[in-house]
Amino acid sequence: IEKTVYESLIKHFGKEFVHREYFFTDDKRTRADFFVYDATGEFCVDVFYPSNKRNLIGCLNSKLTKYESKYMKEYPVIFLQMNEEIGQNNLDELVKNKKRPLQKGQYLMDSKTFEDFISKRTPYKDFTGKR
């Protein structure tokens, strides 16, 4: 699943601007699956595949704990769930009713919403930062 996401990211942004397993600290545990640089700003992507809605809640709560620290909030993060049976409407409803809400800069998306999101981002044309 991560390979599919990676291919989609490099297709839009370019290989130079998509980093796999971005480490926030030197402990090698605190990481996002992807860190993306673009002309709009940087963002992280944390990919997961829940087997059902209940499992999704557990996965999301675990990820929210992981992203609580100050340095993990430096960049926006997209929690990208890849189970096609759980659509964005389900995710929006879940987020709306969560006792433990997402923080500013945290987003829960399905693959279709994510594809739409990246299509609206502006990739760099080269390393000089030109669009």
PASEBA-1860 file (N, C-alpha, C; in nm, 3 decimals):
! residues 131
1> IEKTVYES> 0.083/-0.119/0.000/0.000/0.000/0.000/0.087/0.125/0.000 ~ 0.192/0.126/0.081/0.280/0.242/0.086/0.346/0.266/-0.050 ~ 0.377/0.158/-0.121/0.440/0.172/-0.252/0.346/0.246/-0.348 ~ 0.218/0.214/-0.344/0.119/0.281/-0.428/0.111/0.430/-0.395 ~ 0.112/0.462/-0.267/0.108/0.602/-0.224/0.235/0.674/-0.269 ~ 0.348/0.608/-0.249/0.477/0.666/-0.290/0.478/0.698/-0.439 ~ 0.434/0.604/-0.520/0.431/0.624/-0.665/0.341/0.741/-0.703 ~ 0.230/0.753/-0.637/0.138/0.864/-0.663/0.202/0.997/-0.625
9> LIKHFGKE> 0.271/1.000/-0.512/0.337/1.122/-0.467/0.450/1.164/-0.560 ~ 0.534/1.069/-0.600/0.647/1.107/-0.686/0.599/1.144/-0.827 ~ 0.490/1.086/-0.870/0.434/1.121/-1.001/0.394/1.269/-1.003 ~ 0.338/1.317/-0.893/0.291/1.456/-0.888/0.402/1.554/-0.847 ~ 0.480/1.518/-0.744/0.576/1.613/-0.687/0.719/1.594/-0.736 ~ 0.752/1.475/-0.784/0.889/1.445/-0.823/0.962/1.372/-0.711 ~ 1.047/1.280/-0.748/1.117/1.195/-0.652/1.200/1.275/-0.553 ~ 1.258/1.385/-0.599/1.345/1.466/-0.512/1.270/1.529/-0.396
17> FVHREYFF> 1.138/1.541/-0.408/1.060/1.615/-0.310/0.972/1.527/-0.223 ~ 0.988/1.396/-0.236/0.913/1.300/-0.155/1.011/1.213/-0.079 ~ 1.006/1.218/0.052/1.099/1.141/0.135/1.023/1.033/0.211 ~ 1.073/0.910/0.198/1.013/0.797/0.270/1.070/0.791/0.411 ~ 0.985/0.750/0.503/1.023/0.733/0.643/1.100/0.854/0.697 ~ 1.030/0.964/0.706/1.088/1.088/0.758/1.096/1.077/0.911 ~ 1.218/1.084/0.964/1.238/1.075/1.109/1.236/1.212/1.172 ~ 1.152/1.230/1.272/1.143/1.357/1.344/1.254/1.370/1.448
25> TDDKRTRA> 1.301/1.258/1.499/1.409/1.256/1.598/1.508/1.147/1.560 ~ 1.615/1.139/1.636/1.717/1.037/1.609/1.684/0.900/1.667 ~ 1.569/0.887/1.733/1.537/0.759/1.796/1.492/0.651/1.697 ~ 1.472/0.688/1.570/1.434/0.596/1.462/1.295/0.534/1.481 ~ 1.221/0.580/1.582/1.085/0.531/1.602/0.983/0.638/1.566 ~ 1.018/0.762/1.587/0.927/0.873/1.567/0.938/0.920/1.422 ~ 0.848/0.868/1.338/0.859/0.895/1.196/0.723/0.900/1.130 ~ 0.721/0.965/1.015/0.604/0.961/0.927/0.642/0.875/0.807
33> DFFVYDAT> 0.545/0.815/0.743/0.575/0.732/0.627/0.634/0.814/0.513 ~ 0.581/0.937/0.495/0.629/1.025/0.390/0.634/1.169/0.437 ~ 0.732/1.240/0.385/0.741/1.384/0.405/0.754/1.445/0.266 ~ 0.666/1.540/0.235/0.658/1.595/0.100/0.686/1.745/0.104 ~ 0.775/1.788/0.014/0.804/1.930/-0.005/0.731/1.975/-0.131 ~ 0.659/2.086/-0.122/0.603/2.145/-0.243/0.597/2.296/-0.227 ~ 0.556/2.364/-0.334/0.555/2.511/-0.333/0.450/2.566/-0.238 ~ 0.354/2.485/-0.198/0.250/2.527/-0.105/0.298/2.518/0.039
41> GEFCVDVF> 0.389/2.425/0.067/0.440/2.400/0.201/0.461/2.251/0.221 ~ 0.525/2.214/0.328/0.553/2.072/0.353/0.437/2.006/0.425 ~ 0.429/1.873/0.409/0.331/1.796/0.484/0.378/1.652/0.497 ~ 0.324/1.583/0.596/0.356/1.443/0.622/0.235/1.356/0.588 ~ 0.264/1.232/0.556/0.158/1.135/0.530/0.189/1.010/0.612 ~ 0.090/0.965/0.686/0.100/0.843/0.766/-0.006/0.747/0.712 ~ 0.037/0.640/0.646/-0.051/0.548/0.576/-0.086/0.428/0.666 ~ -0.214/0.387/0.660/-0.254/0.266/0.731/-0.374/0.202/0.663
49> YPSNKRNL> -0.396/0.074/0.693/-0.506/0.000/0.634/-0.584/-0.069/0.746 ~ -0.691/-0.005/0.791/-0.773/-0.070/0.895/-0.864/-0.175/0.832 ~ -0.887/-0.283/0.903/-0.971/-0.390/0.848/-1.119/-0.353/0.852 ~ -1.157/-0.265/0.945/-1.297/-0.222/0.956/-1.302/-0.090/1.033 ~ -1.423/-0.036/1.052/-1.437/0.095/1.120/-1.386/0.091/1.263 ~ -1.415/-0.016/1.333/-1.370/-0.026/1.472/-1.218/-0.028/1.481 ~ -1.154/-0.103/1.393/-1.009/-0.109/1.387/-0.952/0.027/1.349 ~ -1.022/0.100/1.263/-0.980/0.233/1.223/-0.969/0.326/1.344
57> IGCLNSKL> -1.067/0.321/1.432/-1.067/0.405/1.551/-0.945/0.375/1.637 ~ -0.915/0.247/1.657/-0.797/0.208/1.735/-0.668/0.255/1.671 ~ -0.657/0.238/1.539/-0.538/0.283/1.466/-0.521/0.434/1.478 ~ -0.631/0.506/1.459/-0.625/0.652/1.464/-0.587/0.700/1.604 ~ -0.645/0.641/1.707/-0.609/0.680/1.844/-0.461/0.657/1.872 ~ -0.409/0.546/1.823/-0.266/0.517/1.839/-0.181/0.623/1.768 ~ -0.221/0.662/1.649/-0.148/0.763/1.573/-0.157/0.900/1.641 ~ -0.272/0.932/1.696/-0.287/1.060/1.766/-0.193/1.068/1.886
65> TKYESKYM> -0.176/0.956/1.955/-0.081/0.952/2.066/0.061/0.975/2.016 ~ 0.095/0.912/1.906/0.228/0.926/1.846/0.256/1.071/1.805 ~ 0.155/1.142/1.759/0.173/1.277/1.708/0.140/1.386/1.811 ~ 0.140/1.354/1.938/0.109/1.452/2.042/0.223/1.549/2.072 ~ 0.346/1.505/2.058/0.458/1.588/2.098/0.471/1.712/2.010 ~ 0.534/1.814/2.064/0.546/1.944/1.997/0.615/1.932/1.860 ~ 0.725/1.857/1.854/0.799/1.847/1.728/0.723/1.768/1.622 ~ 0.626/1.688/1.663/0.545/1.614/1.566/0.433/1.702/1.510
73> KEYPVIFL> 0.415/1.820/1.567/0.311/1.912/1.520/0.368/2.023/1.432 ~ 0.496/2.015/1.399/0.558/2.119/1.318/0.503/2.124/1.176 ~ 0.456/2.012/1.126/0.408/2.004/0.989/0.269/1.941/0.988 ~ 0.187/1.979/0.890/0.058/1.912/0.878/0.078/1.763/0.851 ~ -0.013/1.682/0.902/-0.004/1.538/0.879/-0.139/1.487/0.830 ~ -0.131/1.402/0.730/-0.250/1.337/0.677/-0.245/1.192/0.720 ~ -0.346/1.151/0.793/-0.362/1.010/0.828/-0.441/0.951/0.712 ~ -0.373/0.873/0.630/-0.431/0.821/0.507/-0.472/0.676/0.525
81> QMNEEIGQ> -0.602/0.654/0.536/-0.651/0.517/0.551/-0.686/0.466/0.412 ~ -0.642/0.345/0.383/-0.649/0.292/0.247/-0.754/0.183/0.224 ~ -0.837/0.156/0.322/-0.943/0.057/0.303/-1.055/0.123/0.222 ~ -1.073/0.079/0.098/-1.171/0.140/0.008/-1.316/0.119/0.054 ~ -1.338/0.027/0.146/-1.472/0.004/0.197/-1.513/0.110/0.299 ~ -1.418/0.190/0.344/-1.446/0.296/0.441/-1.424/0.429/0.369 ~ -1.533/0.494/0.331/-1.525/0.616/0.252/-1.506/0.742/0.335 ~ -1.485/0.851/0.266/-1.460/0.979/0.332/-1.578/1.024/0.419
89> NNLDELVK> -1.701/0.993/0.377/-1.817/1.028/0.460/-1.809/0.961/0.596 ~ -1.769/0.833/0.597/-1.751/0.761/0.723/-1.643/0.827/0.808 ~ -1.534/0.866/0.744/-1.422/0.928/0.816/-1.463/1.063/0.874 ~ -1.534/1.143/0.795/-1.579/1.274/0.844/-1.671/1.260/0.963 ~ -1.760/1.162/0.958/-1.852/1.137/1.069/-1.776/1.093/1.193 ~ -1.679/1.005/1.174/-1.597/0.959/1.286/-1.523/1.075/1.352 ~ -1.462/1.160/1.271/-1.386/1.274/1.324/-1.479/1.370/1.399 ~ -1.597/1.392/1.343/-1.693/1.483/1.404/-1.737/1.436/1.542
97> NKKRPLQK> -1.748/1.305/1.560/-1.799/1.248/1.685/-1.691/1.198/1.781 ~ -1.564/1.215/1.745/-1.456/1.166/1.831/-1.448/1.244/1.963 ~ -1.429/1.171/2.072/-1.408/1.236/2.201/-1.271/1.303/2.204 ~ -1.176/1.241/2.137/-1.039/1.293/2.128/-1.021/1.346/1.985 ~ -1.042/1.476/1.967/-1.042/1.531/1.830/-0.904/1.537/1.768 ~ -0.903/1.549/1.635/-0.779/1.574/1.564/-0.732/1.714/1.600 ~ -0.601/1.734/1.604/-0.545/1.864/1.634/-0.536/1.947/1.507 ~ -0.509/2.074/1.523/-0.491/2.162/1.409/-0.379/2.105/1.320
105> GQYLMDSK> -0.403/2.098/1.191/-0.304/2.046/1.099/-0.305/1.895/1.082 ~ -0.401/1.827/1.144/-0.415/1.682/1.129/-0.542/1.653/1.051 ~ -0.530/1.563/0.953/-0.642/1.532/0.865/-0.653/1.382/0.845 ~ -0.774/1.333/0.840/-0.801/1.192/0.813/-0.865/1.184/0.675 ~ -0.801/1.111/0.583/-0.849/1.103/0.446/-0.852/0.960/0.395 ~ -0.943/0.939/0.299/-0.939/0.815/0.224/-0.858/0.840/0.097 ~ -0.835/0.738/0.019/-0.745/0.751/-0.096/-0.798/0.848/-0.202 ~ -0.928/0.850/-0.224/-0.985/0.941/-0.325/-0.970/1.087/-0.282
113> TFEDFISK> -0.996/1.116/-0.159/-0.981/1.252/-0.107/-0.835/1.293/-0.112 ~ -0.746/1.199/-0.081/-0.603/1.228/-0.084/-0.557/1.260/-0.226 ~ -0.602/1.184/-0.324/-0.566/1.211/-0.463/-0.612/1.350/-0.504 ~ -0.731/1.387/-0.463/-0.782/1.521/-0.492/-0.697/1.628/-0.423 ~ -0.660/1.601/-0.298/-0.577/1.694/-0.221/-0.443/1.718/-0.291 ~ -0.373/1.611/-0.331/-0.242/1.631/-0.392/-0.253/1.693/-0.531 ~ -0.363/1.669/-0.600/-0.378/1.729/-0.734/-0.389/1.881/-0.727 ~ -0.429/1.932/-0.611/-0.443/2.077/-0.593/-0.318/2.143/-0.537
121> RTPYKDFT> -0.218/2.063/-0.503/-0.092/2.117/-0.450/0.000/2.154/-0.566 ~ 0.085/2.252/-0.543/0.175/2.300/-0.647/0.314/2.242/-0.628 ~ 0.358/2.154/-0.717/0.494/2.098/-0.704/0.599/2.199/-0.746 ~ 0.719/2.183/-0.691/0.833/2.261/-0.738/0.873/2.211/-0.875 ~ 0.926/2.299/-0.956/0.977/2.257/-1.086/1.122/2.210/-1.077 ~ 1.196/2.265/-0.980/1.336/2.227/-0.964/1.381/2.259/-0.822 ~ 1.507/2.235/-0.793/1.559/2.254/-0.657/1.572/2.400/-0.615 ~ 1.556/2.494/-0.707/1.569/2.634/-0.671/1.444/2.687/-0.604
129> GKR> 1.340/2.607/-0.601/1.215/2.650/-0.540/1.122/2.718/-0.637 ~ 1.157/2.719/-0.766/1.071/2.780/-0.866/0.952/2.690/-0.897 ~ 0.840/2.751/-0.922/0.720/2.673/-0.959/0.718/2.642/-1.106
END
